[in-house]
Amino acid sequence: MNKICKFSIICTALLSLSNAAQNESEDLTFDTLEVSAKSVSNAEKSFATPGAVSSRDDIKSKTQSIDSIVRAMPGSYTQVDQSQGSVSVNIRGLTGLGRVNTMVDGVTQTYFGTSADSGGFHDFTGNLGTSAFGALIDQNFLVGIDIERGTFSGSNTGLMGSANFRTIGVDDVITEGKPFGFLGRYSYGSNKVGPSYMGAVAARHRFENGASLGFVFGYSGKKTSQNYTIGGGGKISDKHPDLNGDGVPDVPPSLDTDDLTQKPKSYLFKTEYAYEDSSAILSYRNLNNYLAKRKINNDSYQLNYRYDPNSDLVDVKFLAAYNRSKQNYDKGASISWGTLKNGMKFYNKSSQFDLSDTMKFNPAPELFITTSAGINLLTNKYTRQTGDSDYKSLTTNYAVPPGEQKVISYYLNNAFNYDIFEFDANFNLQKWRTKGRKGQCALSNPLCSQKEAGEFKTDDTYLNASLMASAKLHDLFSPFISYSRTSRPLNVQELFASGTVYEDINTALRPEKTQTWQIGFNSYKHGLFADDDVFGLKAVYYRSKVKDFIYDRLLMFDTPDMTMFLARLNDEAKFRGFELELTYDIGYFYTNLSYTRQKTTYLPSDSSALDWTNGPASGQSQFSELPKDYATLDIGTRLFGEKLTFGGLIKYTGKAKRIYPKAEFAPSPNNQNPLFKKLQTQELPKIPTVIDLYASYEPIKNLTLKFEVQNLTDKNYMDALYTYNSSYSSQVFNDDIVLFNNSARGRTFLMSFEYRY
């Protein structure tokens, strides 16, 4: 059956290579589409836009997790880490701040989460703490996500691309023609899923002078437990193998389900004002959670202003944002090698300002030029407070080092349109500085030029460029080719976290720089087989080369003194792949297909293995190599005037890997200083094709009832890019056996309803 599903998906993709394109970001510029009596979504517009762009507009109506939604987009994936409570987007095999510019409503997210151990680092019980970048965002407040791969515009540079999550506004709550509205959602599932609920109220008043003032307020909450039933039966927490028969489990549970059960609460408030040529949106979001021995709180403030006097030379946009996150660790929580007797608070404060103007020119009869010039300032600061003397004295240490990052970007976007041809030339001059306090380096550390403790900073200036040429030869064939060069600033965590009790760092660490080539075509057409159908297709081939790719190794030197630290090192990485996206909708029938095939070549980091030596304390602890190929097919039908919908999701995942968790010290090639053994990757057991079924029914206007079965056939499998796949807790003590014991959820039933007034 798995082979048949895989074959069907691939054949569908290949047979479709004659047609259209989908999905795009709010920050991207779409072609003008004039389709009478037919509204065009962002998802449809992306098929008419050249380049590797994808979009989803219907997140608010989905009962699928945000991880599943992102993974259904080509070249896009997520890192799953149940101890973080955040969304970590992976694009083409890379993730993290600067590698993927993850945004919420156009604002770069800088949250870095570090979880605590369940009961003491050296006890080897429960989950080990992890660290990762991510976005703290409630899915209940999302309406869409836009992903751009391989190119950039404005200040939205990322080594591999960017992802922008869009949140609800007044128009998402108020129905047409009404001054106020209500939107409510509730869902509950079997297998420890839910409940999840959200309520939002909105109002808008239109003044006699033409001005309008609106607001929306929303509240959301949910519960997700990790002590779920796996495919085939049995709880994940029950996997305590006793292989030698002595009555004592050889391995502790992979997960401490109590520590990883979460009940986040969220608030959202927006005020929207418009009058003549001006518009403004003031918004506030809050999320609070308790997860993995710490309280998490995040506050986001944002102002968007636009002045557009219908002039070719003036279209001014301004953005100001401030974000504050706090992780308040429990007394007795364990991070790395020590226990927080007095607890600890770790803060991240970031601010962002962006100012730009867009100008339009028509120097020749068929030549149109659009130019946007702007400046962006991002400041990002991490601080910590603790009464524990050990933690206070160690500066360059653990996964929560203090430090500050400042990035200034001057950008210029140019779009040239002549007849059927378009050429985009986007430039971004990026100046950055990262600074903080470092500890004293050992004399034996050859990577540290500043041996004494004190202030250390590093900076760089780099011109990022994104070029793309395209031609609309036909609705069904619009080829494009692009080239981009990008760089990213060094993060505080990778520069100042040593990952051990020692304070050594690599002061000569260089920032990553990438060159990416893409070639492909897109298709988009209304009325392909019928007057009211929509067809879109996009196919992309890419090659990326990362110079000075950053990975880490645990090093030990013993002469003239001894030091052990997790050193960030530079190497080279290569990425290449093929991405395909297809959509077809004729009302009573629809289908969406995405397929990705990729190959990566890079050195994995020691910190990707959650073993006792360095994993939890090392900073970014995620193995990010994508499966060899993966695909999602969404197919369904709408009946009775589109009031009843039946559909299914077929999710195929090819060969996937993990970091082999077991590693030991071994001599270096020169037989002098010991060097931590190079980690090896290991293929996961074959991931089966997973089938989900769903149905929705609208018995009365604005009331929608939904039912879903996830993992219909109750398959037992390990999810790809799940952090705890590489946990030391899967190793049988005093043995060379390393288990595959982190199974995903088994068959799960979900019911939900949504009402909009």
PyMOL commands that set and color helices and strands:
alter all, ss='L'
color gray80, all
select helices_A, chain A and resi 2-15+42-48+59-61+66-71+121-123+139-141+170-172+236-238+257-260+389-393+492-496+606-608+615-617+723-726+728-730
alter helices_A, ss='H'
color red, helices_A
select strands_A, chain A and resi 52-56+76-79+88-91+94-95+100-104+107-108+112-114+131-133+142-149+161-167+180-189+193-206+212-224+265-275+278-290+294-307+316-329+334-335+338-339+344-364+367-386+403-418+421-438+454-471+478-487+513-526+534-557+563-585+589-601+629-639+644-653+657-659+665-667+674-676+681-683+690-700+703-710+748-756
alter strands_A, ss='S'
color yellow, strands_A
deselect
rebuild
show_as cartoon
